[in-house]
Amino acid sequence: MRKQLNMGIPLTSIKLRVTDYARVSTDHVEQQKSLQNQVEHFDKYIKENPNWSYVQGYVDDGITGTSDIKRDQFMSMINDAREGKFDLIVTKEISRFSRNTLDSIKYTRELLTYGVAVLFINDNINTALPDSELRLTIMASMAQDEVRRLSERVKFGMHRAIERGEILGNDMCYGYKKDKNTKHLIVIQKEANIVRRIYELYAIKELSLSKIAKLLNNSQLKTSRGCKWSVSTISRMISNPKYKGYYCGKKSEIIDYMTKKIKYFKEDDWIIYESKKKIPPIVDEDLWKLANIRLNSRKHSFTKPISKNRYLYSARIYCKKHYTVFHRRCFRRHNKDITWVCSEYLKYGKNKCDSPNIRESELDYIMKDIIAKLNIDNQSIIDILAHYYRNITPNNDFNNIINKKQKQIDYINIKKDKLLELSITGNLSNEEFYKRNNQLNSDIIQIEKELHSLKLNNKKLINQNYQKEIYQLLLSKIQTQTIIKKLISKLLNNIIVSKVDNNKIELTISLNYPINKQEPFMIKKYKFKRGYDTRGTKRYEVMYKVYCYYGNKNNHLVLPHNQSNDK
């Protein structure tokens, strides 16, 4: 296309597959007419040219041009260009294509790499021509600056509207609709009854937000957006001052017109005052206040709890005597003696609870022994993992060779571009251009053959030489301390600790494992030593019973029934 244009051949005389792109940024009636006019004009413009083949166009309806990701049809057009479905895109002007300078240049460059040019009709820019990018940059910058100035004008207008007490938005405020003439809110009685019912259920009957949402959804009621009710929707409704007849503004502001980043202001910075003439109240102030006192108190009470799973055995070890959880303690420096102790013992001492302390090293030893007895098939795990890892290439030299070959192709393509420039400017004859260009094309074909051969050989090498390495690596990884701890974390349900006598401890261990038995799966005894040397070290005996249950939490071991549910 570029070569024929430089030879003086008009664009309309070149045989091309042509598509079009149209966009409007809002769904207003006026813009809908503009969109229809764009589409009809492009269809006629392309189809009336006998040298052009029409390809179905792309239309983004009511979508801003400052962000490309949200424009589905635009991105679909880029993907189709990559697949070579057309040669030329016709569009009205740069502002329709994109109002972001960087995006305009990025996508026109990308399209050129696919062999696709863009024709901006109103701006008279064809990206196939050498001077197009300079003109495109200037025009796109002007379009982007127009968005900036429009954003500032809108922001200024909204500030003045807030100062005058004009009600902004509220098309989706449940229970209200906006009068187009007076700009005041009008109560929708059917919805207002539901709003009052929500406040009464929450403030007077003290139902939770989730229960209220469930009641509304079970009654087949929808929000103003036609969605199901949620906890967040009801929470926002209860905290909205408009329902008691108060004006509320300046809650948020867009601080970046490009990224659409929103700054949310603190409640102290909001503009709030009574305006019952413009906003008729749906609930009285006392009910609104009562509901919000409860809402705020519950917000503070539901602070994020500290994670119970900070350590491997956290919230898994219990005292049989008091059904209280064991806590992790280090009684020596450098974490040498990590011990799990009953919380009752920590609070009140030995007189309150004489349950024995359990050392973490002893628990690790017992759990590893249990895992060994479960006969977990490590070989099957390795086979499954090896199936996925088999095609991974650990050879960095191979990657370096591939990169070098690819760079050679890129360098040859640069040479081809320079040859084309010399030919266009008349510094190189057509005969010499075709001779050199054909040689460079032959070089690219040869390198691509070498790349293909390298990749095939490397795949064979992986299948033959690296399978053993993969198996050995997986075998070593599956036996590491990290994997064993993960297994314990998944398998262990709880451990109940009890003292038999001064020298004997009993552990009842419940596992999540597919052996449905009411009797113990394993009973075993160990003798451990307390202390760090053998002289005068106290020996004690640990007996543990292991129960395995799977899929039914009701069958898990529980502590004595005389303990309260809260505990």
N, C-alpha and C positions, 0 to 999 in steps of 0.2 A: 504493500500500500504506500509506504513512504517513498519507495523508489519511483513509482508511477506518478505520485503527486509532484515530486521534484522534476519529473520530465514534463510537467505542465498538464498532465491529464486530470480533469476535474474528478472530485471524489464521487460524484453521482454517476460517472462513467466507468467506475471500477466495479467488477463483479464481487459482491460481498454478501455475507450473511449478517443481517442487521437486526438488532433488538432495541428496546427502549426502556428507560427507567423514569417513573413518575412518583412524586411524593408531595403530600401536604402535611403540615405539622399539627393540625387540629381537625376535629370532626364537625366544625361549624358548617352550616348550609352553604355559605358563600365559598368556602374552601372545597366543599364537595363538588360544586359546579366547576371550580378551577381544575380539580383532579380529572373530572370527566372531559373537560376541554383539552387537557394535556394528552390524555390517552387517545382521544379521537384524532387530534392533530398529528400525533406520532404515527398512528396506524395509517392515516392517509398519506403522510409524508414518505413513509417507507414503501407502502404497497404500490404507490403510483410510479415509483422508479423501476423500470424494467430490468435494470442491472442488479437490483438488490433482491435478496431472498428474505422474506419476513420471518423472524423468530419471535415466538410469543414473549410479550414484554413483562416487566416486573413493576408492581405497584405497592408502595407502603402508604397506608391510609391512616392519617392522624397520629404520626410518629415524628418526634423531633429529629432534626438533622445534626444535632451536636454530639450524638452518640451513635456509633455504627452498630454496636452489639445488639441493640433493641430492634434494629431494622431487619426483620427476618427475610424479606424479599431481596433486600440489598445484598445480604450475605449469601443468599441462594444464587444471586446473579454472579457474584465473585466465584463461587464454587463451580458454576456452569461454565464460566470463562476458562477456569483451570482445566476443564474437561474438553475444551475446544468446540463448544456448541455454536459460537458466533464469532464474527470478526470486528464488529463495530457496535458501540452503544450510543444511542441518541438520547439526549436529555435536554431539558429546557435551559437550565443555567447552573452555575457552580453551586449556588445556595440550595438547589434541589438535590444535588449530588451529595454535598456535605458542607456544613458551616464551620468545620474545623479545618484550618489550613493544613495541619500535619496529616490528617486523614485524607484530605483531597489529594495531596502529593503521594502519600503512601499507596493509596489504592490505584491511582492512575499509573504509577510506576509498576505496581504488581500486575496490573492488567496488560501492560506493554510486554512484560516477560512472558505472558501467555499468548502474545500475538494479537491482543485486542486493544483497539483505540477507543477513545471517548470523544464524541462531538457535542460540545456545548453550543446549542443553536443561538441563543440570545447573546452570548459572550463572544461568539465567532471564534472559538478555540477548538482545534483538532489536535489531540495529544500525539498523533502520529508525526507531527511536524516538529523540527528541532527547537523552535523558539517557544513552544507551547508551555514549557514548565515555568519560565519566567513570568509569562502573562497569567498563567494559572495561579502562581503564588501571589501575585498582586491582587487578582480578583478574589481569591479565596480569603486573603487577609481582610479585604474590605467586607466580605460576607460575614466573617467571624466577628469583626468589629461592630457590625450592625447588630449581631446577637447581643454583644456586650452592652451596647447603648440601649437596646430594647429591654434587657434585663434590669438596667439601672432605672429606666423610666417606669417599669412595672413596680420595682421596689419602692421608688419614690412615691408613686401613686398609692401603694398599699399603706405606707406610713401616713400619708395625708388622710386616707380613708379611716385609719384607726383613730387618728386625732379627732376626726369629725364624728366618730362613733358609728360609722357605717358597718353593717354586718357583712363580713366577707365569707364566701363559700356557703356552707350549711345545706347544700343540696342533698347531702347524705346524713344529716342529723336526724336520728330516729325520733318521730313524734312531731316534727316540724316540716313545713315547706316555706319557701321564700316567695313573698309577693314581688312580682317583677316591677311594679310601679313604685310602691313605697319603700321597697328593699327591707321591709319588716318581716319578721317570722310569723307564720300563721300555724296554729295548733291543729294537728290531725287527730281528731278525738279517738278514733279506733286505736291508733298507736300510742296516744297519750295514756289511755287506760292501762296498757301493758307496761309503760314506763312507771306509772304509779304503783302497779302491782309488784314490779321488781324492787322498788324502794321499800315497800312494806314487807315483802318477804325477807329482805336483807336486814333492814333496821329494826323491825318489830318482832318478826318470827325468827330472826337470826339464823336463816338458812345460809349455807355456804354458797360462794359464787358458782362452784361446780354443780351443786344441786339445782340452783336456779336455772343455769344453762341447760341442764338435763330436762327440767320441767318444760321449758320453752320449746326445746327441740322435739320432745315427745308430743307436744301440742301442734306440731307441724308449722310453727311460727318461724318466719325468716327475718333477718335484719334488713335494713334499708338497701343493702347491696345484694340481697337475695341469698345470703350465706347463712350457715348454721350459727347459732349463738355460741360464744366461747367465754371463758373466764375473763380474758383481757378486754373483750368488747363490753361486758357488763361492768367491769371495773372502771373503764373509761367513762361509761354512761353515768355511774354513780358520782364520780368526781367532777363531772362537767357542771360549771356554775350556771350555764344557760337554763338548766331545768328548774332553777329557782328564780329565774327572771333576771339574771345578771349578764351584762356584756363582758366578754372575755376575749382579749386580743393580745398580739405580740407573744405568742407561745413559741413560735419558731421562725426561722428565717433562712433562706437559701444564701449561703455566703460565697459560693463559687458557681457561676453560671455554666461553666464547662462540665464540672464533675457532678453538679447538682447536690453538692454536700450541704446538709442541713444542720444548723446549730439550734439546739433546743434550749430555751431559756429556763432558769429556775422560776418557781412559782412566785417568788418575791418580785421578780421583774415583769410579771404579767400585768396587763392593764385590765383591771376588774372593777366594775361599779354596777349599781342597780339600774336597770333599764327595762322596767316592766311594760312600758308602752311599746317599745320595739320588739321585746322578747317576752311574750306572755308566759308566766310561770306554769309549769305542769305539776310540780310538787311544792308544798309550802316550805319555808326556810327551816323550820324546826325539824321536819322529816329529813330534809337534805343534810342538815348538820348532824343529826343522829346517825345517819347512814355513813357519813364521812368520818365521824369519830371512830366508828367500828372498823371501817376500811383501813384507816391509818394505823390503828392499834394492831391490827392483824398483820399489816405490812411489816411493822417493826418486830413482831414476834416470830415471823418466819425468816429469820436470818439464816444464811447458809451454814449448815452444820459442818463440823470438822469431819473429814473423811474417816470412816471406821476401818478402812482397809489400808491404812498407812504402812503397816507391817504385815508380814505373811500370816501371823496368827492372831491379828487384831480381830476382836469380836467373835472369836471361834473357841476360846477356852473359858469354861464356866466352873464355878464352885458348886458341887452337888449339895453342900450343906445349906447355902444361902441363895443359890441360883443367881450369883453375881458374876460379872465378867472379870477376867484376869487382865491386869495391866502389865506392860513391859517396863522393866526397870534394869538399870546397870548399877551394880553395887561396887564395882571396881573401876579403875581408870582404864581408858583406851578400849572400852566396850568388850573387855575380856570375859566378863561374867554376866551375860544377858539372861535375865531371869523373869519369869511370868508369875505374878503375885495376885492373890485375890484382892479386889478393891475394898472389901470389908476389913481385911487385915491392914491394908494401907491406911484406912481411916481411923480404926479403933484399936489396932494392935492384936496381939496373940490371944488376949483374953476374950475377944469377940469372935475371932475365927482362927482355928488351928489347922486349916487346910494347908497341905504342903506346897512349897514353891516348886516350880518346874523350870528347869534350865532349857534354854532354846537349843543348845547343842544336843541335849538328850532327845528333844522332840524331833529334831532333824534326823538323828540316827534311827529313831523308831519309824518315822514316815518313809525314809529310804528303804528300810527293811520291808515295810508293808507294800510299797510300790514294786519291789523285786518279787514279792510273793503273788502279785496280781497278774503276773505273766503278760505284761503289755508287750505286744508284738512290735519291737523296734524295727525289725527288718521290713515289715509292711509299711511302716511310716517312711522309712528311707526310700523304699521303692516308689511310693507316691510322690515324694518330694523330688526324687531324681528324675521322674517323668517330666516335671515342670522345669527343672534346671538344666536338662540335657542340652538345650540349644543355646545356653549362655556361653559366650566366648571369653575365656580368661586371658587370651593372648593379646597384649597391648601392642606388640610389634605388628601384628596383622592390621589392627586399627590404624596405626601410623602409616602403613603402606597404602591402605584404602584412602586415607586423607590426602596423601601425596598425589595419588592418581587423580583424585577429584580436583585438586588444585591445578593440576596440569590441564584438565578440561576447561576450568574457569579461565586460565591464562590464554588458552587458544581462542576462547569466545571473545576475550578482550581484543585480541589481534584481529578477529573477524570484524568487530565493530569499527576498528580503526581503518581497516581496508574499505569498509562501506563508506566511511566519512570521506576518505580520499577519492573514492569513485564518484560520490555525490558532488564534491567540490571541483571535479574535473582534473585532479592531480594524478589520476590513475586511469589508464584506458580500460575499456570494458573487457578486452581480451586478457589483459594482465590480471584484472580483478577476478575473473572467473577461474583463471589458472591457479592463482594463489588460494582463493577461497575453497576450491575443490581439494587442494592439498591439505588445507587445515581440517576440512570435513573428514578426509581419510584418516588423519591423525586422531581425531576424536573417536571415530569408529574403532580404530585399533585399540585405543586405551580402554574403551567400554568393553571390548571383548576380553581384555586382560582382567578388568574388574570382575566380570562375570565368572571367569575361570578361577580367579582367586577365591571368590565367595563359595563356589562349589567345592573346591579343594579344602577350604577351611572347615566347611560343614562336615565333610568326611573325616577330617582330622579330629574334630570334636567327638564324633560318634565313636571313633576308634581309640584315641589316645586319652581322652579326658574322662571317660566314664568311671574308670577306677578312682581317679582323683576326686570326682564328685561324690562317689560312695564313701571314700575315706573321710572326706570333709564333713559330710552329713553325719557319719557315725560318730565323729569326734564332737560335733555340735550337739547332737541329741543326748550326749552323756554329760554335758556341762552342767554346772551348778545352777545356771539361770533356767535351763529347761526343766530341771528337777523341781525347782521352786515353783515354776508355772504349773507343773503337774500337781504339786501339793495344793496350790491355790484352787485349782479346778476340782480336785477330788475331795478335799476336806470340807465336811459340813460343820461339825463341832467336836470338841473334846470335853468330857465331863470329868473333873478331878475329884477324887475322894481319898481320905486317909483311912487305911485299915488298922494300923497300929504305928508305933514310933518308927519302925523300920520298913513299913510296907505302904506303897501307894498304888491306887488302882485308877487306870485311865479307861474310860469308855469312849471309843472313837467311832464316829459316824461318817461314812463316806458316801459320796454321790457316785455310785458305780453299779452297772447292770447285773447285780446278783440279788434277786429277790428272796431274801431269807429272813425269817423272824429270829432265828438263832444266830449267835456270833459266827462270822465268817472265819475268824482267827482268834485264838487265845494264846498268848505268849508271855514269858517272864524274862526280865533282864535284871542284872545287878549292876548298879552304877556306884561310883565313888564320889564323895563330896570332898573338895579340897584340891590342892595343886601338887601334893606329894603323897607318897604311899605310906609314910610314917604317921600313924595315928589317924589315918583318914577313915571317916565313917562310911561304911558300906550300907546301902539300902536297896531294897528290892522293888521293882516296878512290874506290875502285871497289867497288861492291856488287853481289852476285848475290842474287836473290830466288827461293826455292823455295816452292811452295804445295802443301800436302797437306791432306786433309780426311777425318776420321773414322777414320783408321788411324795410331795413334801409332808403330807399328813403321816406318812410312815416313818419319818425321821425321828430319831431319839429325842425325847423331851424330858425335861426335869420334873421333879415331883409336882403333882397336881395341886398341892396346897399353896403354891406360890401364886401371887397375884399376876394378872395379865400385864399390868404396868411394868412390873419387874421383868 
